[in-house]
Amino acid sequence: MALKIWLDGKLVDEADAKISVFDHGLLYGDGVFEGIRVYNSRIFELEAHIRRLYESAKAIRLDVPMSKSELIRAVEKTTEANGVINGYIRLGVTRGVGTLGLNPFICEDGRLFIIADNIQLYPEELYEKGMKVISATTVRNHPLAVPPQLKSLNYLNNILAKIEALDNDVPEAIMYNHEGYVAEATADNVFIVRNSRIFTPPLEAGALEGITRGIVIKLAREENIEVVEKNLTRFDLYICDEFFLTGTAAEVIGIVEIDGRVISDGKPGPYTVLLRKKFFKYAHGKEK
Ligand SMILES: Cc1ncc(COP(=O)(O)O)c(C=O)c1O
């Protein structure tokens, strides 16, 4: 069924949801976006996603052409209009139509679009069995160049790493920063478990401040599990007891092999299984 897309203040048919080839979102990846889940007709962590979108927009001096409360309402309307009960929302703001030069300040108003649809990032069986990953040779963007905390429309850095993963027949790649420390996966945050403690790279290592990351840290601490933000090396990943990724689309997924090294007994471990279960309950408001 064709979708109804929110574009610049109203719902239009999918076939009419068009953006100019002169839009700097397309010409230069100049814009920002969010990916948001819907669970049981509830838009998950909507305010946190809207806040992050405005922060990313502020960082690139882009005006979001709506107030936060109007935008929340628009996301809700788009979700309802498409009958999405469990799904995924993509919300983006482009710089708008400009010239073929870079100057963002002569662009017309930015375009704001909202898509409410479905997503299955990884096949369901990988959630049971765990996933294999590789270390990408592509270095994560330097924080002083394009800050990884800025969720921009320019994802080429991540796409280059994703290509490396797919070339190696695995779905995901771990990205390291310019100093060789773990930054994140191509669209997920990284966690490991070692000696009953959970470790995750600090944001300064070059990770997006994942909303799922924040929730999983909170859920772990509620279980009295110690969570430490610390720089991690490739070696730390190789010898850990458990390894998992978090993200809006991925949720919580166990990693069972990296660069040919099997993690523990090759199955998602007890902390991963527990946090996956707790995350499901938190997101859906009920047990699986
Ligand atoms: C590069 C990157 N890192 C991490 C994440 C996970 O963040 P969140 O949990 O907010 O979806 C995402 C997805 O949004 C991402 O694109």
The ligand as an ORCA input file, in Angstrom:
! r2SCAN-3c Opt
* xyz 0 1
  C      26.012      6.094     13.856
  C      24.996      5.642     14.833
  N      25.388      5.223     16.044
  C      24.509      4.796     16.969
  C      23.153      4.769     16.702
  C      22.190      4.312     17.758
  O      21.475      5.418     18.280
  P      19.973      5.280     18.760
  O      19.964      4.279     19.850
  O      19.614      6.650     19.229
  O      19.184      4.844     17.594
  C      22.686      5.196     15.449
  C      21.267      5.187     15.127
  O      20.588      6.143     15.321
  C      23.621      5.660     14.498
  O      23.223      6.067     13.299
*
